[in-house]
Amino acid sequence: MKRRHKVFGALLAAVTATSTIVAIATAAGTGSGYLHTSGNKIVDSTGATVRLTGLNWFGMETDNKTFHGLWASRTWRQQLDQMALLGYNTLRVPYSNDALKPDARATGINDYTNPDLVGLSPLQILDKVIGYAGQKGMRVILDRHRPTSAGQTALWYTAGVPESTWINDWKMLAQRYAGNTTVIGADLHNEPHAEGTNPAATGSCWGCGDTARDWRLAAERAGNAILGVQPNWLIFVEGVSCPSGGLSNVWDGDPSNDEDCGWWGGNLSKAGQFPVRLSVPGRLVYSPHEYATSVYNQPWFSAPDYPANMPGIWDKYWGYLSKQNIAPLMMGEFGTTLANPVDKVWLEKLMAYTGTGVNGISFTYWSWNPNSGDTGGIVGDDWTTVNQAKQNILQPYLIPPAGGGPGPTTTTTGSNACRSAWKLDNSWQGGFQGSLTVTNTGSSAANPWTVSFVLPSGVTLSNGWNGTFSQTGTTVSVTAPPHSPSLGAGTAVSLGFTANGSASTPSAVALNQAVCAT
């Protein structure tokens, strides 16, 4: 059975379209205003092409009813800071309808590192994350992941969560974020898929015409209801697994009756013949899911012509929609642990298939979280250390959120042309965590920037983020990440790190060798 199972347990510079022969306007970061579609492109309010290169931060669909990792020894803002600095410009937020109930309670929050979230409802926490993500130039896609926190469902409704609840909750969210251009759209339901053995199919079909099972028709009903409240949103529609909505009878001895099925949510092969019809033009984005052997060992991974066979498979299931200029694509989920060398080849091949630069296919990687049992995350169990093997493959395709400094120049700030501020975020026996904010108070950019500081003897650096850290003796040097080399005049960088030893204030802070005032 071809199914997608999720098990939840416990920086090359961004590529932009620089060719002088490209006739289509391109936008910095995620563009301006609301987004819409034009052919197979997503464009901003000025008509400039936008590529969404983001990731998933899950948790709001689980029993915690809010983002996972809020229990970690760093703030929720620091996590968003790191996502943006790594080059991710979009956040896909899975939720269940349980998290939207008036009495929903968020759990799993570290009241020391995230005291500002304690006592807030799941929606109020979501408000804060959306607000801060918007300040960083990121966009947010809301994903109805599950009807309840109990698990995923083949259909978009259950006996306890009828279609009316699904649609009414979407209308509520559309109204709640109306006018907020950070929130750009609705991923209507996560991974509709087949259930029951044909001919007694009970799962989501595509184009079968049964209103109780036809996901394409349901997507039209929900999408148009949302657009009636918020006509500026994009409507993200995933595929199914088997177009019939049922599983093939592998025991009937007749392979010709076996349907061609793909990943849960990943089969859009019938969308060309049976397109989703929305009441507002320029709002439809198809959103397939695609995974590797760490999720399920599909037969194509063992084919003798692997990986040369993969582009043809992607073309068949969803790629044709972009290649034939039918609609834009946004891969809502794809991921792997990279434990199998086959998966590394798969990820490299898939990213190459999406194309480089702003004209490539949009995506949100699964996941930021380390606690996705079949894929792992971009960060490790400390919610800080980057899985560099994954990041190195994804990085050439990332378009960082707008707000970075100007193009490369070689500039050094003058004496005392910077200011530093230290904040101790947490401490424990034998270690501590803090953030050092360095502001360029000079009249020109520091490009590229380097910050240095001194720690007392016996204090050793453990982890750092928002730059590349190294330590020699008591001196720590932090160089700018390749995708964000410039620190503009009047702007600041917050350098977070953990260290072993007694909690200490960094001294002799300098920006490009100029000592900073405190």
C-alpha positions, -999 to +999 in steps of 0.1 A: +000+000+000+014+034-010+007+055+021+023+084+038+028+078+075+040+105+099+054+094+133+057+123+158+082+115+185+093+133+215+241+288+038+254+293-001+238+327-007+202+326-018+197+322-055+179+350-072+171+355-109+200+377-120+201+370-157+197+401-178+176+383-204+148+373-180+118+393-191+096+385-160+100+409-131+113+392-099+106+403-063+130+405-034+122+379-007+085+372-008+074+404-026+049+430-015+012+429-007-010+399-013+001+372-037-018+358-067-011+335-096-003+341-133+001+309-153+025+287-134+039+316-113+031+331-080+033+369-082+030+398-058+008+428-059+031+445-084+032+414-107+067+404-097+074+367-095+078+353-060+092+319-050+082+306-016+111+286+000+100+277+034+095+250+060+070+235+083+069+242+120+045+217+134+028+211+168-005+230+166-020+199+152-009+177+182-021+174+217+001+204+226-021+226+203+009+249+197+043+249+181+067+222+193+100+234+206+085+261+228+098+239+256+134+243+244+160+265+261+156+293+236+129+317+228+103+313+200+117+345+184+152+331+183+138+301+164+122+324+138+153+345+137+173+314+128+148+302+102+150+336+084+188+337+087+191+303+071+171+316+042+136+302+047+111+328+037+078+310+044+063+292+073+037+265+068+018+260+101-001+227+106-031+228+129-061+207+140-096+219+146-091+210+183-066+239+186-093+264+174-118+256+200-126+284+225-114+263+254-083+250+237-052+252+259-016+253+247+009+231+266+046+223+264+058+259+269+090+267+288+079+295+311+115+306+316+124+311+280+090+319+267+071+336+296+053+359+271+034+328+258+022+314+291-015+315+295-022+324+259-046+304+238-032+285+207-046+312+184-031+340+205+003+323+202-002+319+165-010+356+163+024+364+179+043+341+156+026+355+126+033+391+138+070+384+143+074+364+111+059+393+092+084+417+107+111+395+093+096+395+058+083+359+060+050+347+048+027+322+065+005+294+051-021+279+074-025+241+070-055+222+082-036+191+091-061+171+110-097+172+121-085+164+157-052+159+173-058+122+173-044+117+138-047+122+100-078+112+081-085+099+046-114+123+042-116+160+051-144+153+076-153+129+103-184+121+123-172+144+151-158+171+128-183+175+099-176+194+067-195+224+081-170+227+110-141+224+086-154+252+064-166+275+092-132+272+110-115+282+077-138+312+074-130+322+109-093+321+103-097+340+070-116+367+089-092+368+118-062+375+095-080+396+069-058+426+060-027+409+073-005+403+042+018+380+061-008+353+060-011+344+023-034+314+021-051+282+032-038+246+026-073+232+028-067+197+042-035+177+046-029+145+026-063+132+016-058+096+007-073+063-003-090+040+021-109+007+016-103-018-011-118-013-045-145-015-055-156-006-019-135+026-018-141+049+012-113+074+008-107+106-010-110+104-048-103+129-075-129+135-102-151+105-092-181+128-087-192+114-054-197+146-032-189+126-001-155+115-014-144+137-043-116+158-029-116+181-059-153+191-053-147+195-016-117+218-023-140+239-045-166+242-017-141+251+010-119+273-013-149+294-025-162+298+010-129+311+021-126+334-009-161+348+000-146+361+032-110+367+021-107+370-017-070+378-015-059+345-002-042+317-022-060+284-020-035+255-017-049+222-029-031+189-023-035+158-043-048+124-032-030+091-032-051+070-055-075+088-079-102+062-072-100+068-034-096+031-029-067+006-026-061-020-052-069-056-045-035-071-047-049-106-042-071-108-073-042-120-094-048-093-121-021-066-120-040-047-147-066-038-121-040-022-098-043+016-098-013+039-101-010+054-067+014+079-052+021+095-018-007+107+004-015+141-010+010+136-038-011+124-067-024+153-089-025+132-120-062+139-126-061+177-118-055+185-155-086+166-165-106+177-135-093+211-124-103+228-092-126+257-101-125+287-078-148+318-079-118+342-078-093+337-107-056+337-099-059+320-065-053+283-071-020+267-062-016+229-063+004+215-034+018+180-038+037+161-011+068+140-019+089+118+003+118+094+004+126+059+017+127+070+053+089+074+050+081+045+027+102+025+002+082+032-030+090+008-059+105+035-080+134+038-055+144+003-064+140+007-102+172-002-122+172+033-137+169+052-104+174+081-101+170+089-138+134+077-135+124+103-110+117+133-132+093+113-152+075+102-121+072+138-108+061+149-142+033+123-141+020+130-106+022+168-105+051+184-125+030+186-157+008+212-141+037+236-140+053+225-173+020+230-191+015+264-175-018+252-159-011+264-124+017+271-099+030+244-076+041+246-040+055+214-026+039+216+009+059+187+024+090+168+014+117+154+037+140+126+048+163+116+076+191+111+050+199+079+067+198+060+034+222+071+007+193+067-017+175+095+000+204+119-004+203+113-042+165+117-041+167+151-023+194+164-046+175+153-077+142+167-064+157+201-057+173+202-091+139+194-106+123+224-088+148+247-106+170+274-092+162+311-087+130+329-082+113+311-112+116+277-096+089+257-079+079+269-044+083+246-014+080+242+023+104+215+037+092+190+063+103+200+089+120+225+112+112+201+141+136+174+150+108+153+164+093+141+131+100+104+135+104+095+098+122+126+086+139+144+115+143+181+111+165+210+100+176+214+136+186+187+161+171+177+194+185+209+210+163+229+186+194+249+177+221+228+159+215+228+121+216+195+102+242+207+078+238+178+054+202+188+047+208+225+048+237+222+023+213+205-003+185+230+003+205+262+006+212+269-031+174+270-037+165+293-008+153+329-014+158+346+020+131+370+033+136+406+022+153+431+046+190+422+041+217+447+035+229+461+002+251+443-023+287+433-016+310+461-008+341+462+014+334+486+043+349+488+077+332+508+105+351+535+122+362+536+158+333+531+183+310+528+153+291+500+170+272+493+202+269+459+220+243+447+245+244+414+263+214+394+276+217+363+297+188+341+285+193+311+307+218+294+330+223+261+347+250+242+366+279+241+342+266+263+314+245+292+301+228+307+271+227+343+260+224+367+231+249+394+221+233+421+201+257+442+180+244+474+163+263+491+135+261+528+146+284+539+118+273+557+086+281+528+062+275+491+060+299+465+074+301+441+045+311+414+052+308+418+089+328+400+116+322+402+153+347+392+180+345+391+217+363+376+247+351+350+272+367+344+306+393+316+308+376+282+312+344+292+294+341+273+261+316+278+233+291+250+228+267+261+200+260+294+182+235+307+157+229+337+134+266+335+123+295+311+120+313+308+154+348+298+162+369+300+193+406+303+198+417+305+235+394+330+251+385+349+218+354+341+199+350+352+163+316+352+145+315+357+107+285+366+087+265+338+071+270+338+033+234+346+026+234+377+048+269+392+047+260+429+052+252+447+084+237+480+072+242+513+090+218+515+119+209+478+119+218+451+144+225+414+145+216+392+175+242+365+181+229+337+203+251+310+218+254+284+246+286+279+265+301+256+291+313+272+323+300+299+346+276+325+332+297+354+319+294+386+301+314+388+268+340+416+269+360+435+242+332+432+217+343+445+183+327+448+148+352+445+120+380+451+146+364+483+158+357+481+196+320+486+204+305+509+230+282+492+256 
